[in-house]
Amino acid sequence: MNISQAAKRAGVPAKTIRYYEDIGLITPARGANGYRDFSDQDLHRLAFLARARRLGFSIEQCRALLELYADRNRASAEVKAVAQTHLAEIDAKLAEMQAMRATLAALVHSCAGDNRPDCPILSDLASGSQTIAAQG
């Protein structure tokens, strides 16, 4: 099947498929005319990648997961290690977002929001302080 058919069936934009091919995550066969010819296995890999990317795995983590998936002698501990690393990254991002939220909530709370020109939000932004980093 061609790239547009593969994109539709896998639920991945054709541009993404081309990118995955450029970086070596998929290698569809080429017909005599030079066009990509996607197999069911290619579609499976594309669906695998789409799901992994929706879960936020990086391209390199996806590459590692694909290699582990293809390795029938893999230890599940290797797969778990990749997932645990990603989970720790998510937890760190969540903590950072919570600190950002707390800082912004405090700033919003401190602003009168009236017709006066003084604004603690702008004052804080202009100060260049590392309020978020200090809380995280």
Backbone torsions as a table, in degrees:
resi	resn	phi	psi	omega
1	MET	NA	154.3	-176.8
2	ASN	-83.8	177.5	-173.8
3	ILE	-66.2	-36.7	-179.7
4	SER	-68.6	-37.4	176.4
5	GLN	-67.2	-43.0	179.4
6	ALA	-63.7	-41.2	179.4
7	ALA	-61.5	-44.2	-179.5
8	LYS	-64.8	-46.3	-177.2
9	ARG	-69.7	-35.2	-178.4
10	ALA	-87.2	-13.8	-178.6
11	GLY	71.0	33.0	-178.3
12	VAL	-127.9	135.0	177.9
13	PRO	-60.8	146.7	178.7
14	ALA	-57.5	-35.8	178.7
15	LYS	-60.9	-39.8	178.2
16	THR	-66.1	-41.2	178.5
17	ILE	-61.3	-43.9	178.2
18	ARG	-61.3	-40.9	178.4
19	TYR	-63.1	-47.2	178.6
20	TYR	-59.1	-36.5	177.2
21	GLU	-68.7	-42.6	-179.9
22	ASP	-59.2	-35.4	-177.8
23	ILE	-96.5	4.9	172.6
24	GLY	83.9	16.6	177.3
25	LEU	-78.0	-29.0	174.5
26	ILE	-133.6	151.9	178.6
27	THR	-139.1	77.8	-179.9
28	PRO	-67.0	152.7	176.3
29	ALA	-67.5	160.5	176.0
30	ARG	-118.2	133.8	177.1
31	GLY	-75.3	175.6	178.7
32	ALA	-59.6	-28.0	179.8
33	ASN	-82.3	-2.8	179.0
34	GLY	89.8	-5.8	179.9
35	TYR	-78.4	149.5	176.3
36	ARG	-65.2	142.3	177.5
37	ASP	-128.7	101.8	-174.4
38	PHE	-84.7	134.0	178.3
39	SER	-97.0	173.8	175.5
40	ASP	-62.3	-35.2	177.9
41	GLN	-64.8	-39.3	176.3
42	ASP	-62.0	-42.1	178.4
43	LEU	-62.1	-40.8	178.4
44	HIS	-61.6	-44.4	178.4
45	ARG	-62.7	-41.1	178.6
46	LEU	-63.7	-42.1	178.0
47	ALA	-65.4	-40.3	176.8
48	PHE	-58.4	-49.0	-179.7
49	LEU	-63.7	-41.9	-179.7
50	ALA	-60.8	-44.4	180.0
51	ARG	-65.6	-43.9	179.6
52	ALA	-62.7	-41.5	179.6
53	ARG	-67.8	-37.5	176.5
54	ARG	-62.9	-29.2	176.3
55	LEU	-82.9	-0.3	174.3
56	GLY	88.3	8.5	177.3
57	PHE	-64.6	140.6	177.1
58	SER	-70.7	167.8	177.4
59	ILE	-58.8	-43.7	-178.9
60	GLU	-67.8	-36.1	175.7
61	GLN	-66.4	-38.3	176.5
62	CYS	-62.5	-41.5	178.3
63	ARG	-59.9	-45.7	179.9
64	ALA	-63.7	-42.8	179.8
65	LEU	-64.5	-40.5	177.2
66	LEU	-62.1	-42.0	179.1
67	GLU	-64.2	-41.8	178.5
68	LEU	-66.8	-38.4	178.8
69	TYR	-61.9	-38.5	-178.8
70	ALA	-76.6	-20.5	-177.7
71	ASP	-87.4	104.0	-178.7
72	ARG	-70.2	-13.6	179.1
73	ASN	-99.0	11.2	-178.1
74	ARG	-65.9	157.3	170.8
75	ALA	-100.8	137.0	-179.4
76	SER	-61.8	-21.9	177.2
77	ALA	-60.2	-33.5	178.3
78	GLU	-66.9	-41.6	178.8
79	VAL	-66.0	-45.0	-179.9
80	LYS	-60.5	-38.4	179.9
81	ALA	-61.8	-41.6	177.7
82	VAL	-63.1	-45.7	-179.1
83	ALA	-66.5	-39.0	178.9
84	GLN	-65.3	-39.5	177.0
85	THR	-60.8	-44.9	179.8
86	HIS	-65.4	-40.3	178.3
87	LEU	-61.4	-40.5	177.5
88	ALA	-63.8	-38.3	176.7
89	GLU	-63.5	-42.2	178.0
90	ILE	-63.0	-44.8	178.9
91	ASP	-59.8	-40.8	178.9
92	ALA	-64.9	-42.0	177.9
93	LYS	-64.5	-40.5	177.6
94	LEU	-61.7	-43.2	178.7
95	ALA	-61.6	-42.1	178.2
96	GLU	-63.8	-42.9	178.9
97	MET	-64.7	-38.8	178.5
98	GLN	-65.2	-39.2	177.2
99	ALA	-65.8	-41.2	177.4
100	MET	-61.8	-43.3	-179.3
101	ARG	-63.1	-44.3	-179.6
102	ALA	-62.2	-42.8	178.8
103	THR	-63.5	-47.9	-178.9
104	LEU	-65.0	-39.8	178.2
105	ALA	-61.7	-42.3	178.3
106	ALA	-63.7	-41.3	178.7
107	LEU	-65.1	-44.9	178.9
108	VAL	-61.6	-41.5	180.0
109	HIS	-64.5	-34.5	-177.2
110	SER	-79.3	-11.8	-178.5
111	CYS	-91.2	127.9	-179.4
112	ALA	-67.4	-30.3	179.4
113	GLY	65.5	34.6	-179.1
114	ASP	-109.4	-157.6	-176.6
115	ASN	-87.8	-0.9	178.9
116	ARG	-76.7	151.2	-177.6
117	PRO	-78.2	-22.2	-177.5
118	ASP	-71.4	136.2	-176.5
119	CYS	-145.2	115.5	179.6
120	PRO	-62.3	-26.8	179.1
121	ILE	-65.4	-50.7	179.5
122	LEU	-65.3	-37.8	178.4
123	SER	-61.2	-43.1	179.3
124	ASP	-65.4	-44.2	179.3
125	LEU	-62.9	-39.7	-179.2
126	ALA	-71.1	-24.1	-177.3
127	SER	-72.8	-22.0	-179.1
128	GLY	70.3	18.2	-178.5
129	SER	-68.8	158.0	179.5
130	GLN	-100.5	50.6	-175.7
131	THR	-57.1	-43.8	-177.3
132	ILE	-66.0	-46.3	-178.8
133	ALA	-63.7	-34.3	-179.3
134	ALA	-68.5	-30.5	-179.8
135	GLN	-81.4	-27.2	-174.0
136	GLY	-81.3	NA	NA
